[in-house]
Amino acid sequence: MNIYYTCIKEDVKILLNGLKMLIKEKTWEEAEELFKKGIAIILIGSIEQHGPHLPLGSDSYYAFEIAKRIGEYFNIAVLPIVEYSVTGYNMAYPSITIEPETLTEYLKDICKSLKFHGVNKVIFIAGHGGENVPAIRTASYIIARDLGIKILVIFPWQFLPKAEAKKLEKDWHAGYLETSDMLYLKPELVKKNKIKKSSVPKPMNWISPYYECKRDWRKGVLGNPIKASAKVGRKNFEAIVKNLINYLKPLIKD
């Protein structure tokens, strides 16, 4: 019991410390001091279906929690999250998607402001993958080219332990991994009574117009969340944060 409460207290401490890096809660003088470090984090989330049991903002919550911890560790500015991104393949169910060009221009404008205030390195932490991955990578190339700043793109799931990362082959969306994440990070938003067995479809060889996407028995769940747990979510989340910090140490000093 004591161990449990110690863990809870430590989580609260990390969360509160992480909030110190959010520039929307800073005065301009405080934000200016952070920007003098020359580096900032931009979060990229999504508003997309995550099956009947998870909220549309799952990817945003995930990116936000990781960025808070990274910002606190390195004492660097964390910008408000960019909630919308490219998620056409989820449009069979209530979701909001934007065009890759829109995402590029929006991120570029944010980076213009950052550069004006002395930031020359920007870390994108993205909570949503799929077709959003090439969109963000292309946007990063264009922004770096046009603004003369350095961009680092982070997709947190790439920092999972190898055994867990292997599961992504059969756990694409709202399955075991994402449900475990949310059971740990936002348990109050998980509809546990809606968690059902599911699977992933056969490989999709053709890129199709998203307005042709159809609903099926999976109800938007591509993976199997039945055995998801907060314990798994916490273990994976802490491993990602640790691995990400180790990865960033030499890059941020560079």
Secondary structure, 3 states (H helix, E strand, C coil): CHHHHHHHHHHHHHHHHHHCCEHHHCCHHHHHHHHCCCEEEEEECCECCECCCECCCHHHHHHHHHHHHHHHHHCCEECCCECCECCHHHCCCCCEECCHHHHHHHHHHHHHHHHHCCCCEEEEEECCCCCHHHHHHHHHHHHHHHHCCEEEEECHHHHCCHHHHHHHHHCCECCHHHHHHHHHHCHHHCCHHHCCCCECCCCCCCCCCHHHCCCCCCCCCECCCCCCCHHHHHHHHHHHHHHHHHHHHHHHHC
